[in-house]
């Protein structure tokens, strides 16, 4: 049986936590920071856990990271 392929874009962007949730970087921080509120910028630091609906899309693309 051949190995399944992992999407390269997913392995660069996402990690799976010990409990099986998917961790990702915060969106909306690449440019246009002047128009964002200070609270938004502060809250968007670091990483976040992906919503379950989005995680359902990403999981099949990463078959070996469980």
N, C-alpha and C positions, 0 to 999 in steps of 0.2 A: 504494500500500500504506500503510495507516495505521500510525502509530507505536505501538509497544508501550508499555504503561504500567508504570512502576516503582512498587512498593508504597511508599507514603509512610512506613510504619513502618520499612521496611528502610533507606531512604536516610538516616533519622535515626539509626539504631543501628549500622550496619555500614559498613566501608570495605574496598576490595579493595587488597591490597598489589601491588607490582610483579610479584611472582612468581605472582599469581593467588589467593593465600590470602585468607581473609576475617578481618578484624580486628574484635574486639568488646570491649566493656567487661566487666570481671569481674562475675560474678553473686554474690549473697549479701551485699552490703554496704549495703543500704538501712536496715535496722533490726536490733535484737537483737544489737548488738555486744558487750554485756556477756557473753553466753553463748559468744561465739566466742573461740578461743584467739588469743593475740598473734601466733603464727606464721601463722594463717589470715589475719588482717587484714593482716599485712605482705606475704604472698604474693599477696594479692588486689588489690594496688595497680596502677594503670595499666590497660593493655589486654592482651589475650591473643589468640592465634590460635585460631580456631574449629576444632573437630574436623572431619575430612573428612565424617563421616556427617551432621553438622548443616549443614555448608557446602553439601552436595548439596541440602538443602531450601531454603536461602536464595538460592542462585545464580539459579534461574529467576525469582525475584521482582525481580531487579535486572538486566535484560537489557543495559543499556548500560554498566555499570561493569566492563569487562574490560580 
